[in-house]
Amino acid sequence: MDPSTAWKELVSDGEQARFEVFAAQLVELQKQRATDGRTGRALHRKGTGGFEARFEVADHLPDAARHGLFATPGTYDAYVRFSNGAGEVASDTVRDVRGIAVKVMGVPGKKVLGTATTQDFLAILSSSIPFQTADQFAALVWATRSKALALPRLIGAFGPLGAMRILRRLLAGRERPFASLAMQRFYSVLPIQCGPYAARFSFASISASAADRTNGAEFLSIDLANRLRAGEIVYQMSLQFFVDETRTPIEDPSVDWPEDVSPYVDVARLVVAQQDSSSARGQRVAEHVDALSFDPWHALEEHRPLGGMMRARKYAYFASTRQRGAAAEPDGPLP
């Protein structure tokens, strides 16, 4: 079906106040989990690689896609951060929600917030999540601040049946064992604007060869480092457009948009450049990337984030990055 511009957001009463409470809770979690005098991210704390990249916008895109960053073909410098989803540092062998965060630099145009010339894209390995609303997600994050008390707090927040339903969905959403982040497909889950349209996006590996999985605590970062010493890792970025509220809802990220209703359209390539992460420059880049904030609200107006979960992120990410003293938005790659 053709993309539709009839999407809409539904803002509930008291939403801003609830999201401000969630942001404060995330900041508190960051403080509690500080180690060696350093405050890390509340979520996606453990990075599995921070690298230099380039972002190549394709030519001859369909009209619905040619907005914002995708309006004209071009190549941009970028940074990429791979990460585990948890708020605590754990072995890569532990099942988790893995993520990729991309910061495209030197992007002209009016921004949703601020004036930095950056456009960020965040995605995870799952194409949907167990939560229908940001309030459900916030309740889970706050309930699990203590492993020993997590279950009774979840029951208190969702009721016995609701807690079991959330836990089952969480376990089902954890990915099966895999060998390499270089071979995966990452999904935004949450939509953004593409001009007058709404769209989700994905980054799908198109270059990586198969590899045997190892079981070391750092196997994901070791695999990425080894691959990038040998050559590039390339992902195809594609957009999936809103069609109607029933099948491609804006406000319910637990619903996966079916590809037979809304097929993905290729718009760009993310090329993680060949580099040696063990070199002096590689280590400098990794430290720089880890200090940055990756935020979907670092965006052109044409790519404004959509939906309640994205609106919650605006408050949460701002409070989180301010509290941990994230680095300023970069104008370009490190010299």
N, C-alpha and C positions, 0 to 999 in steps of 0.2 A: 504494500500500500504506500501511497505518497505521504511524505512528512506533513504534519499538520501544525499550524500556528495557534491552535485552540487550547493549548495547555494553560493551566493556571495553578497558582500556589494557594494553599489554604493556611492562613495564620490563625492559630487558636488564641483565645483570650488568655492573658497573663503569660504568654510565651516568653517574652523578653526576661521577665523576672525569674522564671524557671531556668532559663539558659544561663543567666548570670550566676545562679546557685551552682549549676553544673560546672561552670568555669572555675568558681571558687573551690569546689571539691577537687578538680584536677590539679589546681595549684597546691592544695594541701597534700595530695598524693605525691607530687613531685618533691615537696619538702621532706616527706617521710622517707622517700626512697633515695635521697641524696647519699652519695658515697664519696669518700675521700675529699669532702668539701665541695663536690661538684653536683649540681642539680641537672639531671637529665630530663628527657621528655617523659610526660605522664604515660603516653602510649607510644608504641613503636620505638622503644628506647634503644634497643640494641641494633646498631647498624651492621649490616653484613657487607657493606661496600659503599664507598663514596667516590665517584669517578667523573672525569671530564667526558663530555659527549657533544654531539651536534644534532640539531633538529632540522630536518629537511622537509619543507612543505611541498607537496606534489603539485604538478600542473594539471590543467584540464579537469578540475573537480566539478561535480554537479552543483547547480545553483544553490541548493539548500545548504551546502557545506561552505560556500565561499563567503565567509564572514569572519571578522576579527583576524586572528593569526592566520587563518586559512584563506584569506581573501586573495592573496597573491603568492605565487611560488617564491621560495627563498630558503636560505640556510642560516641558522642561528647557532651561536655557542650555547651550551647547556651544561648543567650539572645533573647527576643522577644519584639518588640515595636508595639503596636496597635495605630492607629492615625486616626484623621480626615484629609481630604486632603487640606483644605483651609489654606491660609497664615495668617489668623486671628483666634483668639480664639472665638468660638461660641458655642451655645447650641448643644448638641448631637441630639436634635430633628430637627435641620436644615438638610435638605438633602445635602449630600456631597459625595465625593469620599473617602471611608474609605480604610485604608491600613494596611498591616502587613509587618514588617521588621524583618528579622531573621539574627542573627550573630552567625555563627558556629565557635567555638574556638578550638585551638589546631590542626589545619589542616595543615599537612606537604605538601611540594611541592612548586614549583616555582610560584610566583605570577605575575599577569599582571603589577601591580604597587607596589613598596615597598617590604618589607620582612615580614610583619605581618602574623601570623599564623591564619588568619581569612578568612572566606568565607561568603559573605553576599547574601541574597536573598530578593528581594522586590516585593510585589504583591499588587493588589487592587481588589475590589469586581467586577469590570467589566472585561470581557474577550476581549474587544477592547476599543479604545478611539476615540473621534470625529476627531482627527487630523491625516492627512496623513504624515506630516513632523514635524520635530522639530521647523522649522521656524514658522509654524502656531501656535504651542503651545506657543512659546516665544512671538509671537505677542499678543496672547490672554492674557497671564499673565501680560504683560506690559500695555496693554490697560485697564485692570481692576484694576489698582493700585488706581483708584478713582472710586467709585461706581457712582457718579454723572456724570462723563465724560466717563464711560465705553462704552456706546452704540455709541456715535459719534466717539470715538477712534476705536472701532471695525469696524465701517463703513469705516473709513479712511484706516484701514489696509486691509480689505477684500472686500470692496465695499458693497452696500446695500444687494444684494442677497447672497453674501458670508457670511456676518455677520449673516443674518437670518438663513442660513444653519448651521453655527457653533453653534448658540444659540439653535436651535432645537435639534441638536445632543447632546449638553451638557445637556439639560433638559431631554432628553430620556435616557441618561446614568446615571443620578442620581438614586440611588436605591430606590425601594419602601420601605415603613416603615418595619422595622424588629425588632425583640426583642433582639437579642444577636449576637455579633461578634463571639461567640463560636460556632454558628450554621451555619456559612457561608462557602463559597468557594472563595478563593482569587486566582487571576490570575496574572502572570507576564506581560501579554500582549506583552512585548518586548522579543525577543529571546536572548539566550546565546549559546555559544558553548558547546557541550558535546563531547569532543575529536574532531574527524573530522566531526561530525554531528552538526546540529543546532537544538535547541529545545526551546519551551516555557515550563513553569511549572505552577503548581497550588498547593495550599494547601486547601484540602477539609476536613471539619469537619467530624469525624467518631465516636465521642463519646458523644457529647452534647445532652442533652434532651431538649425538647421544654420548652419555658417559655413565660409568658405573658409580653408584652411590657409595660414598664412604660414611662412616658413622662417628667421626670425630666431632667434638663439641663445636668446632668452627668450620665444619665441612662446606657450608654454603659460601662463606667468604673466601675460603681457600680455593674452591672451584672457580669462582668468578675471577680471582686474581690470576690463577693459572691460565684461564682462557684468554684474558686480556693481555697477558704477556705474549701470547701467540698470535693474536689478531683481534678484530672487532667483534662486537656482539650487536646484532641488528634486530630491532623490533618494528613491526608495522603498526602504526596508529590508525585506528578506524573509528568512525562515528556511527552510532545507532540512534535513529531519530524517533521522537515522540509521534505516535499515530493517534491514539485515543486514550482516555483516562482509564478505561477498563483493562486494556492489555498492556499499556505502557504508562503506569501511574507515576506522577511526579512525587507524590508524598509518601509512598509506601515502598521502601527499598527492600522489603522481603519478597517482592514480586520480581521475578526475572523476566526481562522483556524478551519475548520469543523472537528468534531470528527469522522464522518464516513469516512473521508479521512485519518485523522491522529489521531487515538485513543490514549488516555492517558495511560501511562505505569507507574505503581506504583514503586517507587524507595526508599522511605524512610518514616519515621514517625517523625513528630514534636510533642513532648510531652511537653506541658506547665505544669510544676510540680505543685503539690499541695503546696500552700504557703499562708501566711497571709500578704496581702499588707499593712495592718494597723499596723503591728508590726514594731519594730525598724529596723529589717533587711529588711523587705518588703519596707519600706520607703527609706532605703539606696539603695536598688537595683533599685527602681523606679527612684531615682535621678541619679544614675549611668547610667542607660539605656538611660535616656533622654539626658544626656550629650554626649553620643556617637554619632558618625556619622555612618549611615547605607548607604552604597554606593555599587551599583552593580559592581563597579570597584575594590572593595576589593574582589578579585577573583583569583582563580587558573588560569594559562594559559589555561588549558583545559576547563574553563568556562568563557572565555572572552566574555563580552557583545557585541552584534551585532546590527547593524543598526544605522541610523542617530540619532534617539532619544536617544539611549544609548551613542553615541559619544558626543552628546550635554550634557548629564548628567556628563560626565567626567569633563568638564570644570566647569559646574554649581555647582556640588557637592563639588569640590575641593575649589572653591572660597567661597562657602557658609560656609563650615565647618571651613575654616581658619579664616574667618571674625568673626564667633561667638565663636571661641576658643573651638572647640569640643575636647572631651577627647581623649587621645591616644588609639590606638587599644589594647584591652586586650588580655593577653595570656591565661586567664582562668577566672573562676567565682571569685567573691569577696570572700575573706577568711571569 
